[in-house]
Amino acid sequence: MMAIARPYRSVLYIPGSKDRALEKARDLPADAIIFDLEDAVAADEKGNARALLAETLASADYGSRAKIVRVNGLDTPWGRDDLAAFAGMAVDALLIPKVSSPADLDAVAALVPDLPLWAMMETALGMLNAAAIAAHPRLSGMVMGTNDLAKELGSRFRPDRLPLQAGLGLCLLAAKARGLVIIDGVYNAFKDDDGLRAECEQGRDMGFDGKTLIHPAQLAVANTAFAPSEAEVTLARRQIDAFAAAEQLGQGVAVVDGKIVENLHIVTARQTLAKAEAIAAMDAT
């Protein structure tokens, strides 16, 4: 399936309980914002955070940024009230934590009939059920919860993320098979630009659409890593032109820089140009 053109290079978590952070996020160069009512909010602040976020999203202008609300799970005292507060609101999606099976999405869908759902993929069972979860008719995106996944697996941190590759790969395959957005997990060392860049480039090369971020200082690195480079845009245009010229001659392949260009390469080239155009349009707003 063709990748979704809307950019999700940078997806920034913002605590739903922090008035100043909510205001600041309106001007940050993030492609999407996850307004978090779950991990980022203490138990005794859950109700206040819900009210503050609902009031903010009802009136604040976040421009072209996708607005995603991460609610608390239905297995908590706050989940049902979270869903009721945002069910009719103009947000782009509700992000459901710790989705381990399609039944977790069924329970939410029954209470919220009118909003797209995204799934946090952060449990071992969720990895094993990724294909079934991705096939849910209400699901439009997946977010990797790599910290929780590593905790459940008992794995150690490695720069190459080798212990997490099985889970990352299963979710990536599931999302791409269904044409869903899929966002890579966070990088915890928010002052380590080199480490963040390396992890962004790894996720990009695997096929993730973008990176979840925990600090505004990480935005520039993610936006650059997940955007087509000038060289990639130029190559895409040359491939399209060369293939069109070959077709005019009745040929099914072209050659660019000594490499065969077939129709499948043209599909990728057009996706590259569409993404670059979408990013340019977003940056202009």
Steps between C-alpha positions, in 0.01 A plus 500: 500500500615856437644673804296776659625836371432702816831543682548338839877557524485637854232394748551683829359387835355790701368445857129578511546645848748776408327822394825666389609199295161486329531865405859470381414200280286723278816649349736202496606351163348159575303312238277352769443532873402225739316668786572252777260418781667169582866460599576874517229574757506400866200310637376788717514737201308286250167678539651849488710409196196368315304818565790727405572311178135491397468874556825569312419286196153651476643848449873493410627503142775246431511574130582210270640284780319171548334492842508160669380439856650211695232393745528272798407136451156368575657282769572816702263724701546781245467337158124515460483867602785583261310345211180682593683834516655474153251285309342792317801728478677609182819300549670282241516183708482342842812306595420189704774374735625143527294351219561126513211369288219627274264464795670797667403714200149351484434621855605855414321503164172410672529813717644737238327447164628804313879533534794314347696286744875457535660217696799510734698186418694431818430148626636162400146378426443808287804410289368147446153636409623793289345376175156451658519838674598677176200344325253666739261714291528805727878505524696760302836510677745317725758641742786292636532512878858382514562583867210286621585227252862487619380488860267207427766315304768565761729612220799732534560822311720469195559776242407255223175405681563136408285364788198697369538421131255209498223712649578805289501288186173321577317828562654663195393214275149503646458876458636511145281209393194706603620844388518636855721773641769350723721708729823384663555511876668773704870565552547569869826698500353829379835683511676238284444625144741251345329203664158632404611555142632146473177353638287720272701389199464137602123538538472690172698235314277229646192680369354687797315822415650698785618505860326565829689763700513599865653849470471790253880498464463175304272643232760628254690171487185293439359742243823485300549125527148406388474754217619420147838660443561736210701225331214252541249745353728571204554129438126433518432762234775364276363145535150613408625694198723216382226241534253721310754539220554122490126440477480738205744265326290197587740382770406377849820598679734797515853547629601779743854523634569148379204349683184346356181700559173307477142593577540403868776759531267761352239425765764567767623811319148645489455428870825685569382805308157489665661493844732789413206704372295425810787608725546821303128576527506439876809715548329783309207514745 
